[in-house]
Amino acid sequence: MPSLLQLIRHRKSNQVRVLWQRARETQAAQIVELAVTLPVLMILVVGIYDFGQAFNLKQKLAGAVREGARFAANQSTGDLSN
């Protein structure tokens, strides 16, 4: 017949084993969630960056057109011989 101390140790070791198993299952679930969401988040971040680059290019082009129009408006067109 096992002693009371042995029964308590056995029960605690079973509880610890169950806790570790649950922790491993939780970690595995977190890894799967990360594997599913990380590509979506990366696509979102790259899309935001790409949109920012396109918007910046649009602003630069609009500024260049504005400066070109301003330059052309200040040129005299009366005497074409010069």
TORNUZA-346979 format. One record per atom (N, C-alpha, C): x, y, z; residue number from 1; residue in three letters. Coordinates in pm, whole numbers, plus 50000, padded with zeros to 5 digits. Example, Ala and Ser with C-alpha at 12.3 -4.5 7.8 and 13.67 -1.06 7.14 Angstrom:
<pt><X>51319</X><Y>49431</Y><Z>50780</Z><k>1</k><r>ALA</r></pt>
<pt><X>51230</X><Y>49550</Y><Z>50780</Z><k>1</k><r>ALA</r></pt>
<pt><X>51320</X><Y>49670</Y><Z>50780</Z><k>1</k><r>ALA</r></pt>
<pt><X>51285</X><Y>49775</Y><Z>50708</Z><k>2</k><r>SER</r></pt>
<pt><X>51367</X><Y>49894</Y><Z>50714</Z><k>2</k><r>SER</r></pt>
<pt><X>51290</X><Y>50003</Y><Z>50787</Z><k>2</k><r>SER</r></pt>
//
This chain:
<pt><X>50085</X><Y>49883</Y><Z>50000</Z><k>1</k><r>MET</r></pt>
<pt><X>50000</X><Y>50000</Y><Z>50000</Z><k>1</k><r>MET</r></pt>
<pt><X>50089</X><Y>50124</Y><Z>50000</Z><k>1</k><r>MET</r></pt>
<pt><X>50068</X><Y>50214</Y><Z>49904</Z><k>2</k><r>PRO</r></pt>
<pt><X>50149</X><Y>50335</Y><Z>49900</Z><k>2</k><r>PRO</r></pt>
<pt><X>50115</X><Y>50426</Y><Z>50017</Z><k>2</k><r>PRO</r></pt>
<pt><X>50217</X><Y>50498</Y><Z>50057</Z><k>3</k><r>SER</r></pt>
<pt><X>50196</X><Y>50591</Y><Z>50168</Z><k>3</k><r>SER</r></pt>
<pt><X>50122</X><Y>50715</Y><Z>50119</Z><k>3</k><r>SER</r></pt>
<pt><X>50075</X><Y>50792</Y><Z>50213</Z><k>4</k><r>LEU</r></pt>
<pt><X>50002</X><Y>50915</Y><Z>50182</Z><k>4</k><r>LEU</r></pt>
<pt><X>50091</X><Y>51013</Y><Z>50106</Z><k>4</k><r>LEU</r></pt>
<pt><X>50218</X><Y>51022</Y><Z>50146</Z><k>5</k><r>LEU</r></pt>
<pt><X>50312</X><Y>51113</Y><Z>50081</Z><k>5</k><r>LEU</r></pt>
<pt><X>50334</X><Y>51073</Y><Z>49935</Z><k>5</k><r>LEU</r></pt>
<pt><X>50344</X><Y>50944</Y><Z>49907</Z><k>6</k><r>GLN</r></pt>
<pt><X>50360</X><Y>50898</Y><Z>49769</Z><k>6</k><r>GLN</r></pt>
<pt><X>50237</X><Y>50929</Y><Z>49685</Z><k>6</k><r>GLN</r></pt>
<pt><X>50119</X><Y>50915</Y><Z>49744</Z><k>7</k><r>LEU</r></pt>
<pt><X>49996</X><Y>50947</Y><Z>49671</Z><k>7</k><r>LEU</r></pt>
<pt><X>49989</X><Y>51096</Y><Z>49638</Z><k>7</k><r>LEU</r></pt>
<pt><X>50030</X><Y>51180</Y><Z>49733</Z><k>8</k><r>ILE</r></pt>
<pt><X>50028</X><Y>51325</Y><Z>49710</Z><k>8</k><r>ILE</r></pt>
<pt><X>50127</X><Y>51361</Y><Z>49599</Z><k>8</k><r>ILE</r></pt>
<pt><X>50248</X><Y>51303</Y><Z>49605</Z><k>9</k><r>ARG</r></pt>
<pt><X>50349</X><Y>51330</Y><Z>49501</Z><k>9</k><r>ARG</r></pt>
<pt><X>50300</X><Y>51284</Y><Z>49363</Z><k>9</k><r>ARG</r></pt>
<pt><X>50240</X><Y>51167</Y><Z>49360</Z><k>10</k><r>HIS</r></pt>
<pt><X>50190</X><Y>51115</Y><Z>49232</Z><k>10</k><r>HIS</r></pt>
<pt><X>50080</X><Y>51205</Y><Z>49176</Z><k>10</k><r>HIS</r></pt>
<pt><X>49992</X><Y>51250</Y><Z>49263</Z><k>11</k><r>ARG</r></pt>
<pt><X>49883</X><Y>51338</Y><Z>49219</Z><k>11</k><r>ARG</r></pt>
<pt><X>49938</X><Y>51471</Y><Z>49169</Z><k>11</k><r>ARG</r></pt>
<pt><X>50037</X><Y>51528</Y><Z>49241</Z><k>12</k><r>LYS</r></pt>
<pt><X>50096</X><Y>51655</Y><Z>49199</Z><k>12</k><r>LYS</r></pt>
<pt><X>50169</X><Y>51639</Y><Z>49067</Z><k>12</k><r>LYS</r></pt>
<pt><X>50239</X><Y>51527</Y><Z>49049</Z><k>13</k><r>SER</r></pt>
<pt><X>50310</X><Y>51507</Y><Z>48923</Z><k>13</k><r>SER</r></pt>
<pt><X>50211</X><Y>51495</Y><Z>48807</Z><k>13</k><r>SER</r></pt>
<pt><X>50096</X><Y>51433</Y><Z>48831</Z><k>14</k><r>ASN</r></pt>
<pt><X>49993</X><Y>51425</Y><Z>48727</Z><k>14</k><r>ASN</r></pt>
<pt><X>49937</X><Y>51564</Y><Z>48696</Z><k>14</k><r>ASN</r></pt>
<pt><X>49917</X><Y>51645</Y><Z>48798</Z><k>15</k><r>GLN</r></pt>
<pt><X>49867</X><Y>51781</Y><Z>48776</Z><k>15</k><r>GLN</r></pt>
<pt><X>49968</X><Y>51863</Y><Z>48697</Z><k>15</k><r>GLN</r></pt>
<pt><X>50095</X><Y>51849</Y><Z>48733</Z><k>16</k><r>VAL</r></pt>
<pt><X>50200</X><Y>51922</Y><Z>48660</Z><k>16</k><r>VAL</r></pt>
<pt><X>50204</X><Y>51876</Y><Z>48515</Z><k>16</k><r>VAL</r></pt>
<pt><X>50194</X><Y>51747</Y><Z>48492</Z><k>17</k><r>ARG</r></pt>
<pt><X>50196</X><Y>51693</Y><Z>48356</Z><k>17</k><r>ARG</r></pt>
<pt><X>50079</X><Y>51748</Y><Z>48275</Z><k>17</k><r>ARG</r></pt>
<pt><X>49961</X><Y>51754</Y><Z>48335</Z><k>18</k><r>VAL</r></pt>
<pt><X>49843</X><Y>51808</Y><Z>48267</Z><k>18</k><r>VAL</r></pt>
<pt><X>49863</X><Y>51956</Y><Z>48236</Z><k>18</k><r>VAL</r></pt>
<pt><X>49919</X><Y>52031</Y><Z>48331</Z><k>19</k><r>LEU</r></pt>
<pt><X>49944</X><Y>52173</Y><Z>48307</Z><k>19</k><r>LEU</r></pt>
<pt><X>50042</X><Y>52194</Y><Z>48192</Z><k>19</k><r>LEU</r></pt>
<pt><X>50149</X><Y>52115</Y><Z>48190</Z><k>20</k><r>TRP</r></pt>
<pt><X>50247</X><Y>52127</Y><Z>48080</Z><k>20</k><r>TRP</r></pt>
<pt><X>50183</X><Y>52091</Y><Z>47945</Z><k>20</k><r>TRP</r></pt>
<pt><X>50099</X><Y>51990</Y><Z>47945</Z><k>21</k><r>GLN</r></pt>
<pt><X>50032</X><Y>51950</Y><Z>47820</Z><k>21</k><r>GLN</r></pt>
<pt><X>49941</X><Y>52062</Y><Z>47771</Z><k>21</k><r>GLN</r></pt>
<pt><X>49867</X><Y>52124</Y><Z>47861</Z><k>22</k><r>ARG</r></pt>
<pt><X>49781</X><Y>52236</Y><Z>47823</Z><k>22</k><r>ARG</r></pt>
<pt><X>49863</X><Y>52354</Y><Z>47773</Z><k>22</k><r>ARG</r></pt>
<pt><X>49976</X><Y>52378</Y><Z>47838</Z><k>23</k><r>ALA</r></pt>
<pt><X>50063</X><Y>52488</Y><Z>47795</Z><k>23</k><r>ALA</r></pt>
<pt><X>50116</X><Y>52461</Y><Z>47654</Z><k>23</k><r>ALA</r></pt>
<pt><X>50156</X><Y>52337</Y><Z>47626</Z><k>24</k><r>ARG</r></pt>
<pt><X>50204</X><Y>52304</Y><Z>47492</Z><k>24</k><r>ARG</r></pt>
<pt><X>50093</X><Y>52320</Y><Z>47388</Z><k>24</k><r>ARG</r></pt>
<pt><X>49973</X><Y>52279</Y><Z>47422</Z><k>25</k><r>GLU</r></pt>
<pt><X>49860</X><Y>52295</Y><Z>47330</Z><k>25</k><r>GLU</r></pt>
<pt><X>49832</X><Y>52443</Y><Z>47304</Z><k>25</k><r>GLU</r></pt>
<pt><X>49842</X><Y>52524</Y><Z>47409</Z><k>26</k><r>THR</r></pt>
<pt><X>49820</X><Y>52668</Y><Z>47394</Z><k>26</k><r>THR</r></pt>
<pt><X>49928</X><Y>52730</Y><Z>47306</Z><k>26</k><r>THR</r></pt>
<pt><X>50053</X><Y>52689</Y><Z>47328</Z><k>27</k><r>GLN</r></pt>
<pt><X>50163</X><Y>52741</Y><Z>47246</Z><k>27</k><r>GLN</r></pt>
<pt><X>50145</X><Y>52701</Y><Z>47100</Z><k>27</k><r>GLN</r></pt>
<pt><X>50102</X><Y>52578</Y><Z>47077</Z><k>28</k><r>ALA</r></pt>
<pt><X>50080</X><Y>52533</Y><Z>46940</Z><k>28</k><r>ALA</r></pt>
<pt><X>49969</X><Y>52614</Y><Z>46874</Z><k>28</k><r>ALA</r></pt>
<pt><X>49864</X><Y>52642</Y><Z>46949</Z><k>29</k><r>ALA</r></pt>
<pt><X>49755</X><Y>52723</Y><Z>46894</Z><k>29</k><r>ALA</r></pt>
<pt><X>49802</X><Y>52864</Y><Z>46862</Z><k>29</k><r>ALA</r></pt>
<pt><X>49887</X><Y>52919</Y><Z>46947</Z><k>30</k><r>GLN</r></pt>
<pt><X>49939</X><Y>53053</Y><Z>46922</Z><k>30</k><r>GLN</r></pt>
<pt><X>50028</X><Y>53055</Y><Z>46799</Z><k>30</k><r>GLN</r></pt>
<pt><X>50107</X><Y>52951</Y><Z>46779</Z><k>31</k><r>ILE</r></pt>
<pt><X>50192</X><Y>52943</Y><Z>46661</Z><k>31</k><r>ILE</r></pt>
<pt><X>50107</X><Y>52935</Y><Z>46534</Z><k>31</k><r>ILE</r></pt>
<pt><X>50001</X><Y>52857</Y><Z>46538</Z><k>32</k><r>VAL</r></pt>
<pt><X>49912</X><Y>52847</Y><Z>46422</Z><k>32</k><r>VAL</r></pt>
<pt><X>49845</X><Y>52981</Y><Z>46395</Z><k>32</k><r>VAL</r></pt>
<pt><X>49799</X><Y>53049</Y><Z>46499</Z><k>33</k><r>GLU</r></pt>
<pt><X>49737</X><Y>53181</Y><Z>46480</Z><k>33</k><r>GLU</r></pt>
<pt><X>49836</X><Y>53279</Y><Z>46419</Z><k>33</k><r>GLU</r></pt>
<pt><X>49960</X><Y>53276</Y><Z>46466</Z><k>34</k><r>LEU</r></pt>
<pt><X>50063</X><Y>53364</Y><Z>46410</Z><k>34</k><r>LEU</r></pt>
<pt><X>50089</X><Y>53330</Y><Z>46264</Z><k>34</k><r>LEU</r></pt>
<pt><X>50095</X><Y>53202</Y><Z>46232</Z><k>35</k><r>ALA</r></pt>
<pt><X>50120</X><Y>53160</Y><Z>46094</Z><k>35</k><r>ALA</r></pt>
<pt><X>50007</X><Y>53204</Y><Z>46001</Z><k>35</k><r>ALA</r></pt>
<pt><X>49887</X><Y>53213</Y><Z>46053</Z><k>36</k><r>VAL</r></pt>
<pt><X>49773</X><Y>53256</Y><Z>45970</Z><k>36</k><r>VAL</r></pt>
<pt><X>49768</X><Y>53408</Y><Z>45957</Z><k>36</k><r>VAL</r></pt>
<pt><X>49792</X><Y>53479</Y><Z>46065</Z><k>37</k><r>THR</r></pt>
<pt><X>49775</X><Y>53625</Y><Z>46063</Z><k>37</k><r>THR</r></pt>
<pt><X>49897</X><Y>53701</Y><Z>46015</Z><k>37</k><r>THR</r></pt>
<pt><X>50017</X><Y>53646</Y><Z>46029</Z><k>38</k><r>LEU</r></pt>
<pt><X>50137</X><Y>53719</Y><Z>45991</Z><k>38</k><r>LEU</r></pt>
<pt><X>50140</X><Y>53754</Y><Z>45842</Z><k>38</k><r>LEU</r></pt>
<pt><X>50109</X><Y>53663</Y><Z>45750</Z><k>39</k><r>PRO</r></pt>
<pt><X>50108</X><Y>53703</Y><Z>45608</Z><k>39</k><r>PRO</r></pt>
<pt><X>50007</X><Y>53814</Y><Z>45579</Z><k>39</k><r>PRO</r></pt>
<pt><X>49892</X><Y>53808</Y><Z>45642</Z><k>40</k><r>VAL</r></pt>
<pt><X>49791</X><Y>53913</Y><Z>45621</Z><k>40</k><r>VAL</r></pt>
<pt><X>49842</X><Y>54047</Y><Z>45671</Z><k>40</k><r>VAL</r></pt>
<pt><X>49904</X><Y>54048</Y><Z>45787</Z><k>41</k><r>LEU</r></pt>
<pt><X>49958</X><Y>54172</Y><Z>45842</Z><k>41</k><r>LEU</r></pt>
<pt><X>50072</X><Y>54225</Y><Z>45756</Z><k>41</k><r>LEU</r></pt>
<pt><X>50156</X><Y>54136</Y><Z>45705</Z><k>42</k><r>MET</r></pt>
<pt><X>50267</X><Y>54180</Y><Z>45619</Z><k>42</k><r>MET</r></pt>
<pt><X>50214</X><Y>54241</Y><Z>45490</Z><k>42</k><r>MET</r></pt>
<pt><X>50112</X><Y>54181</Y><Z>45431</Z><k>43</k><r>ILE</r></pt>
<pt><X>50052</X><Y>54237</Y><Z>45309</Z><k>43</k><r>ILE</r></pt>
<pt><X>49994</X><Y>54374</Y><Z>45339</Z><k>43</k><r>ILE</r></pt>
<pt><X>49931</X><Y>54389</Y><Z>45454</Z><k>44</k><r>LEU</r></pt>
<pt><X>49874</X><Y>54518</Y><Z>45493</Z><k>44</k><r>LEU</r></pt>
<pt><X>49982</X><Y>54623</Y><Z>45509</Z><k>44</k><r>LEU</r></pt>
<pt><X>50092</X><Y>54590</Y><Z>45575</Z><k>45</k><r>VAL</r></pt>
<pt><X>50201</X><Y>54685</Y><Z>45596</Z><k>45</k><r>VAL</r></pt>
<pt><X>50265</X><Y>54723</Y><Z>45463</Z><k>45</k><r>VAL</r></pt>
<pt><X>50291</X><Y>54627</Y><Z>45377</Z><k>46</k><r>VAL</r></pt>
<pt><X>50350</X><Y>54656</Y><Z>45246</Z><k>46</k><r>VAL</r></pt>
<pt><X>50254</X><Y>54740</Y><Z>45163</Z><k>46</k><r>VAL</r></pt>
<pt><X>50126</X><Y>54713</Y><Z>45171</Z><k>47</k><r>GLY</r></pt>
<pt><X>50027</X><Y>54793</Y><Z>45098</Z><k>47</k><r>GLY</r></pt>
<pt><X>50024</X><Y>54937</Y><Z>45145</Z><k>47</k><r>GLY</r></pt>
<pt><X>50032</X><Y>54957</Y><Z>45276</Z><k>48</k><r>ILE</r></pt>
<pt><X>50034</X><Y>55094</Y><Z>45329</Z><k>48</k><r>ILE</r></pt>
<pt><X>50159</X><Y>55166</Y><Z>45282</Z><k>48</k><r>ILE</r></pt>
<pt><X>50273</X><Y>55099</Y><Z>45285</Z><k>49</k><r>TYR</r></pt>
<pt><X>50398</X><Y>55160</Y><Z>45240</Z><k>49</k><r>TYR</r></pt>
<pt><X>50390</X><Y>55194</Y><Z>45091</Z><k>49</k><r>TYR</r></pt>
<pt><X>50339</X><Y>55101</Y><Z>45011</Z><k>50</k><r>ASP</r></pt>
<pt><X>50328</X><Y>55124</Y><Z>44867</Z><k>50</k><r>ASP</r></pt>
<pt><X>50232</X><Y>55239</Y><Z>44837</Z><k>50</k><r>ASP</r></pt>
<pt><X>50121</X><Y>55246</Y><Z>44908</Z><k>51</k><r>PHE</r></pt>
<pt><X>50028</X><Y>55357</Y><Z>44890</Z><k>51</k><r>PHE</r></pt>
<pt><X>50095</X><Y>55489</Y><Z>44925</Z><k>51</k><r>PHE</r></pt>
<pt><X>50174</X><Y>55491</Y><Z>45031</Z><k>52</k><r>GLY</r></pt>
<pt><X>50246</X><Y>55612</Y><Z>45069</Z><k>52</k><r>GLY</r></pt>
<pt><X>50344</X><Y>55657</Y><Z>44961</Z><k>52</k><r>GLY</r></pt>
<pt><X>50413</X><Y>55561</Y><Z>44902</Z><k>53</k><r>GLN</r></pt>
<pt><X>50506</X><Y>55594</Y><Z>44794</Z><k>53</k><r>GLN</r></pt>
<pt><X>50431</X><Y>55650</Y><Z>44673</Z><k>53</k><r>GLN</r></pt>
<pt><X>50320</X><Y>55590</Y><Z>44637</Z><k>54</k><r>ALA</r></pt>
<pt><X>50241</X><Y>55638</Y><Z>44524</Z><k>54</k><r>ALA</r></pt>
<pt><X>50185</X><Y>55778</Y><Z>44551</Z><k>54</k><r>ALA</r></pt>
<pt><X>50138</X><Y>55802</Y><Z>44672</Z><k>55</k><r>PHE</r></pt>
<pt><X>50086</X><Y>55933</Y><Z>44708</Z><k>55</k><r>PHE</r></pt>
<pt><X>50196</X><Y>56038</Y><Z>44703</Z><k>55</k><r>PHE</r></pt>
<pt><X>50315</X><Y>56003</Y><Z>44751</Z><k>56</k><r>ASN</r></pt>
<pt><X>50429</X><Y>56095</Y><Z>44748</Z><k>56</k><r>ASN</r></pt>
<pt><X>50466</X><Y>56129</Y><Z>44604</Z><k>56</k><r>ASN</r></pt>
<pt><X>50467</X><Y>56029</Y><Z>44516</Z><k>57</k><r>LEU</r></pt>
<pt><X>50498</X><Y>56053</Y><Z>44376</Z><k>57</k><r>LEU</r></pt>
<pt><X>50393</X><Y>56144</Y><Z>44312</Z><k>57</k><r>LEU</r></pt>
<pt><X>50266</X><Y>56123</Y><Z>44344</Z><k>58</k><r>LYS</r></pt>
<pt><X>50159</X><Y>56208</Y><Z>44291</Z><k>58</k><r>LYS</r></pt>
<pt><X>50178</X><Y>56352</Y><Z>44335</Z><k>58</k><r>LYS</r></pt>
<pt><X>50214</X><Y>56372</Y><Z>44461</Z><k>59</k><r>GLN</r></pt>
<pt><X>50235</X><Y>56507</Y><Z>44512</Z><k>59</k><r>GLN</r></pt>
<pt><X>50355</X><Y>56574</Y><Z>44444</Z><k>59</k><r>GLN</r></pt>
<pt><X>50462</X><Y>56500</Y><Z>44423</Z><k>60</k><r>LYS</r></pt>
<pt><X>50579</X><Y>56555</Y><Z>44354</Z><k>60</k><r>LYS</r></pt>
<pt><X>50544</X><Y>56592</Y><Z>44209</Z><k>60</k><r>LYS</r></pt>
<pt><X>50470</X><Y>56506</Y><Z>44142</Z><k>61</k><r>LEU</r></pt>
<pt><X>50430</X><Y>56533</Y><Z>44004</Z><k>61</k><r>LEU</r></pt>
<pt><X>50340</X><Y>56655</Y><Z>43996</Z><k>61</k><r>LEU</r></pt>
<pt><X>50246</X><Y>56667</Y><Z>44087</Z><k>62</k><r>ALA</r></pt>
<pt><X>50157</X><Y>56784</Y><Z>44089</Z><k>62</k><r>ALA</r></pt>
<pt><X>50238</X><Y>56911</Y><Z>44113</Z><k>62</k><r>ALA</r></pt>
<pt><X>50338</X><Y>56905</Y><Z>44201</Z><k>63</k><r>GLY</r></pt>
<pt><X>50423</X><Y>57021</Y><Z>44226</Z><k>63</k><r>GLY</r></pt>
<pt><X>50504</X><Y>57058</Y><Z>44104</Z><k>63</k><r>GLY</r></pt>
<pt><X>50557</X><Y>56958</Y><Z>44033</Z><k>64</k><r>ALA</r></pt>
<pt><X>50634</X><Y>56986</Y><Z>43912</Z><k>64</k><r>ALA</r></pt>
<pt><X>50546</X><Y>57047</Y><Z>43803</Z><k>64</k><r>ALA</r></pt>
<pt><X>50426</X><Y>56998</Y><Z>43787</Z><k>65</k><r>VAL</r></pt>
<pt><X>50333</X><Y>57054</Y><Z>43688</Z><k>65</k><r>VAL</r></pt>
<pt><X>50298</X><Y>57198</Y><Z>43726</Z><k>65</k><r>VAL</r></pt>
<pt><X>50275</X><Y>57222</Y><Z>43853</Z><k>66</k><r>ARG</r></pt>
<pt><X>50243</X><Y>57357</Y><Z>43900</Z><k>66</k><r>ARG</r></pt>
<pt><X>50359</X><Y>57454</Y><Z>43870</Z><k>66</k><r>ARG</r></pt>
<pt><X>50481</X><Y>57411</Y><Z>43899</Z><k>67</k><r>GLU</r></pt>
<pt><X>50598</X><Y>57496</Y><Z>43872</Z><k>67</k><r>GLU</r></pt>
<pt><X>50618</X><Y>57517</Y><Z>43722</Z><k>67</k><r>GLU</r></pt>
<pt><X>50593</X><Y>57415</Y><Z>43643</Z><k>68</k><r>GLY</r></pt>
<pt><X>50603</X><Y>57429</Y><Z>43497</Z><k>68</k><r>GLY</r></pt>
<pt><X>50500</X><Y>57527</Y><Z>43444</Z><k>68</k><r>GLY</r></pt>
<pt><X>50379</X><Y>57520</Y><Z>43494</Z><k>69</k><r>ALA</r></pt>
<pt><X>50274</X><Y>57613</Y><Z>43451</Z><k>69</k><r>ALA</r></pt>
<pt><X>50307</X><Y>57755</Y><Z>43495</Z><k>69</k><r>ALA</r></pt>
<pt><X>50361</X><Y>57770</Y><Z>43614</Z><k>70</k><r>ARG</r></pt>
<pt><X>50400</X><Y>57902</Y><Z>43663</Z><k>70</k><r>ARG</r></pt>
<pt><X>50512</X><Y>57961</Y><Z>43576</Z><k>70</k><r>ARG</r></pt>
<pt><X>50609</X><Y>57878</Y><Z>43541</Z><k>71</k><r>PHE</r></pt>
<pt><X>50719</X><Y>57924</Y><Z>43457</Z><k>71</k><r>PHE</r></pt>
<pt><X>50667</X><Y>57963</Y><Z>43318</Z><k>71</k><r>PHE</r></pt>
<pt><X>50580</X><Y>57880</Y><Z>43261</Z><k>72</k><r>ALA</r></pt>
<pt><X>50526</X><Y>57909</Y><Z>43128</Z><k>72</k><r>ALA</r></pt>
<pt><X>50439</X><Y>58034</Y><Z>43130</Z><k>72</k><r>ALA</r></pt>
<pt><X>50369</X><Y>58059</Y><Z>43238</Z><k>73</k><r>ALA</r></pt>
<pt><X>50282</X><Y>58176</Y><Z>43246</Z><k>73</k><r>ALA</r></pt>
<pt><X>50363</X><Y>58305</Y><Z>43255</Z><k>73</k><r>ALA</r></pt>
<pt><X>50483</X><Y>58299</Y><Z>43306</Z><k>74</k><r>ASN</r></pt>
<pt><X>50566</X><Y>58419</Y><Z>43321</Z><k>74</k><r>ASN</r></pt>
<pt><X>50648</X><Y>58450</Y><Z>43197</Z><k>74</k><r>ASN</r></pt>
<pt><X>50650</X><Y>58364</Y><Z>43100</Z><k>75</k><r>GLN</r></pt>
<pt><X>50727</X><Y>58388</Y><Z>42978</Z><k>75</k><r>GLN</r></pt>
<pt><X>50646</X><Y>58473</Y><Z>42881</Z><k>75</k><r>GLN</r></pt>
<pt><X>50715</X><Y>58567</Y><Z>42821</Z><k>76</k><r>SER</r></pt>
<pt><X>50645</X><Y>58650</Y><Z>42721</Z><k>76</k><r>SER</r></pt>
<pt><X>50639</X><Y>58575</Y><Z>42589</Z><k>76</k><r>SER</r></pt>
<pt><X>50527</X><Y>58585</Y><Z>42521</Z><k>77</k><r>THR</r></pt>
<pt><X>50509</X><Y>58516</Y><Z>42393</Z><k>77</k><r>THR</r></pt>
<pt><X>50493</X><Y>58614</Y><Z>42278</Z><k>77</k><r>THR</r></pt>
<pt><X>50514</X><Y>58743</Y><Z>42305</Z><k>78</k><r>GLY</r></pt>
<pt><X>50495</X><Y>58843</Y><Z>42200</Z><k>78</k><r>GLY</r></pt>
<pt><X>50604</X><Y>58841</Y><Z>42094</Z><k>78</k><r>GLY</r></pt>
<pt><X>50729</X><Y>58830</Y><Z>42133</Z><k>79</k><r>ASP</r></pt>
<pt><X>50841</X><Y>58834</Y><Z>42039</Z><k>79</k><r>ASP</r></pt>
<pt><X>50903</X><Y>58696</Y><Z>42031</Z><k>79</k><r>ASP</r></pt>
<pt><X>50877</X><Y>58624</Y><Z>41922</Z><k>80</k><r>LEU</r></pt>
<pt><X>50928</X><Y>58489</Y><Z>41906</Z><k>80</k><r>LEU</r></pt>
<pt><X>51065</X><Y>58485</Y><Z>41841</Z><k>80</k><r>LEU</r></pt>
<pt><X>51120</X><Y>58600</Y><Z>41802</Z><k>81</k><r>SER</r></pt>
<pt><X>51250</X><Y>58602</Y><Z>41734</Z><k>81</k><r>SER</r></pt>
<pt><X>51365</X><Y>58581</Y><Z>41832</Z><k>81</k><r>SER</r></pt>
<pt><X>51346</X><Y>58605</Y><Z>41957</Z><k>82</k><r>ASN</r></pt>
<pt><X>51456</X><Y>58590</Y><Z>42055</Z><k>82</k><r>ASN</r></pt>
<pt><X>51462</X><Y>58451</Y><Z>42104</Z><k>82</k><r>ASN</r></pt>
//
